[in-house]
Amino acid sequence: MNGNKSKRRAELAADIRRQVGSEATNRLLRALPAFRLEKDVPKRLRDLLDRLDGADGTTISGNN
């Protein structure tokens, strides 16, 4: 029984990662005001956010 639960958890985690990294999810999040990058954000912060976004993309897709 424990092996079955572990397998289901792993499958669920993989499914969540796939959905979070999907283009449809990205489009939805870009449309939400809380996820938009304001134009008056300092360049240093924008650069850091771009680096974070790039790191997130490689982690979600599994391409290191």
C-alpha positions in Angstrom: 0.0 0.0 0.0 2.8 2.4 0.8 4.4 1.9 -2.6 1.1 2.7 -4.3 0.8 5.9 -2.4 4.4 6.9 -3.3 3.7 6.2 -6.9 0.5 8.3 -6.9 2.3 11.2 -5.2 5.1 11.1 -7.7 2.6 11.0 -10.6 0.6 13.9 -9.0 3.8 15.9 -8.6 4.8 15.3 -12.2 1.3 16.3 -13.4 1.4 19.5 -11.4 4.9 20.4 -12.7 3.7 19.8 -16.3 0.6 22.0 -15.8 2.5 24.8 -14.1 4.9 24.9 -17.0 2.3 24.8 -19.7 1.9 27.7 -22.1 -1.8 28.0 -21.2 -0.9 28.6 -17.5 1.7 31.1 -18.6 -0.8 33.0 -20.7 -3.3 33.0 -17.8 -0.7 34.3 -15.3 0.5 37.0 -17.7 -3.0 38.3 -18.0 -3.4 38.6 -14.2 -2.4 42.1 -12.8 -0.5 40.6 -9.9 1.9 38.8 -12.3 2.6 41.8 -14.6 5.9 43.5 -14.5 5.4 47.2 -13.9 7.4 49.6 -16.2 8.7 51.6 -13.2 10.5 48.6 -11.7 14.3 49.4 -11.4 16.5 47.7 -14.0 18.4 45.8 -11.4 15.2 44.2 -10.1 14.0 43.5 -13.6 17.3 41.7 -14.3 17.0 39.6 -11.1 13.4 38.7 -12.0 14.5 37.7 -15.5 17.2 35.5 -14.0 14.7 33.9 -11.7 12.3 33.4 -14.6 15.0 31.7 -16.6 15.9 29.4 -13.7 12.3 28.5 -13.1 11.9 27.5 -16.8 14.8 25.1 -16.7 13.6 23.5 -13.5 10.0 23.0 -14.6 10.8 21.7 -18.0 13.6 19.5 -16.7 16.3 21.0 -19.0 19.3 21.8 -16.9 
